Amino acid sequence: MTSTPRRRAVVTGAAGFIGSHLCERLLSDGWSVTGIDCFTDYYPRADKLANLTELTGEPRFDLLERDLVREGWEESFAGATAVFHLAAQAGVRDSFGASFGYYASNNLVATQRVFEAAESAGVARVVWASSSSVYGDAEAHPCREPSTPTRPRSPYGVTKRACEDLARVYRSHGLATVGLRYFTVYGPRQRPDMAMRRICDALVTGGRFPQFGDGSQSRDFTFVTDAVDATVRAAHAETTSTDVYNVGGGEEATLSRVIATLERIAGRRLDLDRQPAQRGDVVRTSAEVSLARRDLGWNPVVSLDDGLAAELAWVEARQPMEAGAA
């Protein structure tokens, strides 16, 4: 009797917010996982190590600390069933100015190297993270993959749009790639620079939240487990009718509504530091996800209220640990 070979995945950005959740999901589904992360200093290394807590000691998980722009990780792709490329230099506002070189390197160059390595290793499929930032300020909503023009308003969005072009080049040479345009993913382990995380931190610690703009800007918020579910399904889909899919939570809300909801859940008021809108920020995002529903069999299931409550509870649970570290 022969045993069925275990599926093996490589996840870049494995110590990040979405990446760590994805690794846990894949392991739960029976995969073995090789994670790759270079632990950039965009936010504290300790936070990323904490993201990996549930993976510590797991025999089917191993971690390579490598920079995708450099050598020393390509052999990990050999024998992989799928590669999930989530590593990126994040942040819209920080992509302006002198730091753009990091975005060009860590997003565009790194992605090209991942596609090259996957092609050379004969990987069956690469699922990779694009962003709703490629749409910029769309003239009509919701945004649809085939018809809404991509007009990014930030250098970060430009790098993600260029990565989509790269993916199409490699698809034309036979590499199976699926891009996912994530719409504002949130939840436990969210990066400390993201608005929802900063609101939760301020509510728990009594600090101030810098609100950029008047609060009317809206986003299509996607809970992290819903985003991960779409990502896993993209690796399993037998056929894909497009090279990139919207992944949106289906519950658009303004920043003011998010603040009010978290204030209600926390039972306290948020101290606001009102500031002008920042360059690169868009007024609205919203996703049409009918293609993901049809091709991937995916539907978001976590409501905004439940998702916000989960993130706030996670932030509250971190406080004793952070107080001890201080």
C-alpha positions in Angstrom: 0.0 0.0 0.0 1.4 3.3 -1.0 0.9 6.5 1.0 -0.3 9.7 -0.6 2.5 12.3 -0.8 2.0 15.2 1.6 1.4 18.5 0.0 4.2 21.0 0.7 3.8 24.8 0.5 6.3 27.6 0.6 5.0 30.8 2.2 7.0 34.0 1.8 6.3 36.6 4.4 5.5 33.8 6.8 6.1 35.8 9.9 3.8 38.6 8.8 0.2 39.3 9.6 -1.5 37.3 6.9 1.4 35.0 6.3 1.4 33.6 9.8 -2.4 32.9 9.7 -1.9 31.3 6.3 0.8 29.0 7.6 -1.5 27.9 10.5 -4.3 27.2 8.1 -2.2 25.1 5.7 -0.8 23.0 8.6 -4.3 22.5 9.8 -5.3 21.3 6.3 -2.5 18.7 6.4 0.2 20.5 4.4 3.9 20.7 5.4 5.1 24.3 5.2 8.4 26.1 4.6 8.2 29.7 5.6 10.5 32.4 4.3 10.9 35.8 6.0 13.7 38.4 6.1 12.3 40.2 9.2 12.6 43.8 7.8 12.5 46.5 10.4 9.2 48.0 9.1 7.8 46.9 12.5 9.5 45.2 15.5 11.0 41.8 15.0 9.5 40.7 18.4 6.0 41.2 16.9 6.8 39.0 14.0 8.3 36.3 16.2 5.1 36.5 18.3 3.1 35.8 15.2 4.9 32.5 14.9 4.1 31.3 18.4 1.5 28.7 17.3 4.1 27.3 14.8 6.9 26.8 17.3 7.8 23.2 17.6 5.5 22.1 14.8 7.4 19.3 13.0 5.8 20.1 9.6 6.9 23.7 9.7 10.4 25.1 9.1 11.5 28.7 8.7 14.2 30.2 6.6 15.3 33.7 7.4 16.2 34.9 4.0 15.9 38.1 1.8 14.2 37.2 -1.5 16.3 39.8 -3.3 19.4 37.8 -2.3 20.5 34.2 -2.8 20.0 31.3 -0.5 16.3 30.3 -0.6 15.7 29.1 -4.1 16.2 25.4 -3.3 13.3 25.5 -0.9 11.0 25.6 -3.9 12.1 22.2 -5.1 9.2 19.7 -4.7 6.7 22.4 -3.5 3.1 21.8 -4.5 2.4 25.5 -4.3 4.1 28.8 -3.5 2.2 31.5 -1.6 4.1 34.8 -2.1 2.9 37.3 0.5 6.2 39.0 1.3 6.2 42.7 0.4 7.2 46.1 1.6 3.9 47.4 3.0 2.5 50.9 3.6 1.1 53.5 1.2 2.3 56.7 2.9 5.9 55.5 3.4 6.3 54.6 -0.2 6.8 58.2 -1.2 10.3 59.8 -1.1 13.7 58.2 -0.6 12.2 55.0 0.7 10.8 54.0 -2.7 13.9 52.0 -3.5 12.9 49.6 -0.8 9.5 49.2 -2.3 10.9 48.6 -5.8 13.3 46.0 -4.5 11.2 44.2 -1.9 8.0 44.2 -4.1 9.0 44.2 -7.7 12.4 42.6 -7.8 11.6 40.1 -5.1 8.4 39.0 -7.0 10.3 38.6 -10.2 12.8 36.3 -8.5 10.0 34.3 -6.9 8.4 33.7 -10.3 11.8 32.8 -11.8 12.5 30.3 -9.0 9.0 28.8 -9.2 9.3 28.4 -13.0 12.7 26.7 -12.6 11.5 24.4 -9.9 8.3 23.4 -11.8 6.0 24.6 -9.1 2.4 23.8 -10.0 1.0 27.2 -8.9 2.0 30.5 -7.4 -0.6 32.4 -5.4 0.6 35.9 -4.7 -0.6 39.0 -3.0 -1.6 42.1 -5.0 -3.6 44.9 -3.5 -6.7 47.0 -3.9 -4.2 49.9 -4.1 -3.9 49.2 -7.8 -7.3 50.7 -8.4 -6.5 54.1 -6.8 -9.6 56.3 -6.6 -11.9 54.4 -8.9 -14.6 56.4 -10.8 -17.3 53.8 -10.2 -17.9 51.2 -7.5 -17.6 48.4 -6.7 -14.3 47.7 -8.5 -14.4 44.8 -11.0 -11.3 43.0 -12.1 -12.0 43.0 -15.9 -13.4 46.5 -16.3 -12.2 48.9 -13.6 -9.1 50.7 -14.7 -6.0 50.4 -12.5 -4.7 53.9 -11.6 -2.7 53.7 -8.4 -2.2 56.9 -6.3 0.9 55.8 -4.4 4.3 54.4 -5.3 3.3 51.3 -3.3 0.3 50.8 -5.6 2.5 51.2 -8.6 4.8 48.4 -7.5 1.8 46.1 -7.0 0.4 47.0 -10.4 3.8 46.3 -12.0 3.9 42.9 -10.2 0.6 42.1 -11.9 2.2 42.8 -15.3 5.1 40.5 -14.3 2.7 37.7 -13.4 1.1 38.0 -16.8 4.5 37.7 -18.5 5.3 34.5 -16.6 1.8 33.1 -17.2 2.4 33.5 -20.9 5.4 31.3 -20.5 3.4 28.6 -18.7 3.7 29.4 -15.0 0.4 29.1 -13.3 -0.1 32.3 -11.2 -3.1 33.6 -9.3 -3.0 37.2 -7.9 -5.3 38.3 -5.1 -6.2 42.0 -4.7 -6.7 42.1 -0.9 -9.0 44.8 0.3 -7.9 46.2 3.8 -7.3 42.9 5.7 -7.7 43.3 9.5 -7.9 41.1 12.6 -5.6 39.7 15.3 -1.8 40.3 14.5 -2.6 43.2 12.2 0.5 45.4 11.6 0.9 48.2 14.2 0.8 50.9 11.6 -2.7 50.0 10.3 -5.6 52.2 11.4 -7.8 49.5 13.1 -4.8 48.3 15.1 -3.9 51.9 16.1 -7.5 52.6 17.2 -7.6 49.4 19.3 -4.2 50.2 20.8 -5.4 53.7 21.7 -8.7 52.4 23.2 -6.8 49.9 25.4 -4.0 52.1 26.5 -5.8 55.4 26.7 -3.6 56.9 24.0 -4.6 59.2 21.1 -5.4 58.1 17.6 -4.3 60.3 14.7 -7.3 60.5 12.4 -6.2 61.6 8.9 -9.0 63.2 7.1 -12.6 63.8 8.2 -13.5 60.1 8.8 -15.8 59.8 5.8 -13.2 57.8 3.8 -14.5 54.2 3.5 -12.9 50.8 2.9 -14.1 47.3 2.1 -12.8 45.5 5.2 -11.8 41.8 5.0 -11.2 39.7 8.1 -7.9 37.8 8.0 -9.4 34.3 8.1 -11.6 35.2 5.1 -8.6 36.4 3.2 -6.6 33.3 4.1 -9.5 31.1 3.0 -9.6 32.8 -0.4 -5.8 32.3 -0.6 -5.9 28.6 0.0 -8.8 28.1 -2.4 -6.8 29.9 -5.1 -4.2 27.1 -4.8 -6.8 24.4 -5.1 -9.0 25.9 -7.9 -9.0 23.6 -10.9 -9.6 26.4 -13.4 -9.2 30.2 -13.1 -10.9 32.5 -15.5 -8.7 35.5 -14.7 -5.2 36.1 -13.5 -6.2 38.2 -10.6 -9.2 38.2 -8.1 -10.6 40.7 -5.8 -10.7 39.6 -2.2 -13.1 41.9 -0.2 -15.1 41.3 2.9 -18.3 42.6 1.5 -18.9 45.1 4.3 -17.8 48.6 3.3 -17.6 51.1 6.2 -16.3 54.6 6.9 -13.5 55.2 9.3 -16.1 57.1 11.6 -18.2 53.9 11.7 -15.2 51.8 12.6 -14.3 54.1 15.4 -17.9 54.2 16.7 -18.2 50.5 16.6 -14.9 49.9 18.5 -15.9 52.5 21.1 -19.2 50.7 21.6 -17.4 47.3 22.0 -14.7 48.7 24.3 -17.2 50.8 26.3 -15.0 53.9 26.2 -14.4 56.9 24.0 -11.4 57.3 21.7 -9.2 60.4 22.0 -8.9 61.7 18.5 -6.0 63.7 17.1 -7.5 65.1 13.9 -5.0 65.7 11.1 -5.2 66.5 7.3 -5.7 63.7 4.8 -2.4 62.2 3.7 -1.1 61.9 0.1 -1.7 58.4 -1.4 -4.8 57.8 0.7 -7.9 57.0 -1.4 -11.4 58.1 -0.6 -13.1 54.8 -1.1 -12.5 51.1 -1.9 -15.1 48.4 -2.6 -14.8 45.0 -4.2 -17.0 43.1 -6.6 -16.1 39.5 -5.7 -18.4 37.5 -8.0 -15.4 36.0 -9.9 -13.9 34.7 -6.6 -17.2 33.2 -5.6 -17.6 31.4 -8.9 -14.1 30.2 -9.6 -12.8 29.7 -6.1 -16.0 28.8 -4.3 -15.2 31.5 -1.8 -17.4 33.7 0.4 -16.5 36.0 3.2 -18.2 34.9 6.4 -17.0 37.2 9.3 -19.0 40.3 9.9 -17.3 43.6 10.6 -18.6 43.8 14.2 -17.4 40.3 15.0 -14.0 41.0 13.3 -13.5 44.2 15.2 -14.4 42.5 18.5 -11.8 39.8 17.7 -9.0 42.3 17.0 -9.8 44.4 20.1 -9.8 41.3 22.2 -6.4 40.3 20.8 -5.0 43.8 21.5 -6.3 43.6 25.1 -4.7 40.2 25.6 -1.3 41.6 24.5 -1.2 44.3 27.1 0.2 42.2 30.1 2.9 40.9 27.7 3.8 44.3 26.5 3.8 45.7 30.1 6.2 42.9 31.1 8.5 43.6 28.2 8.6 47.3 29.1 
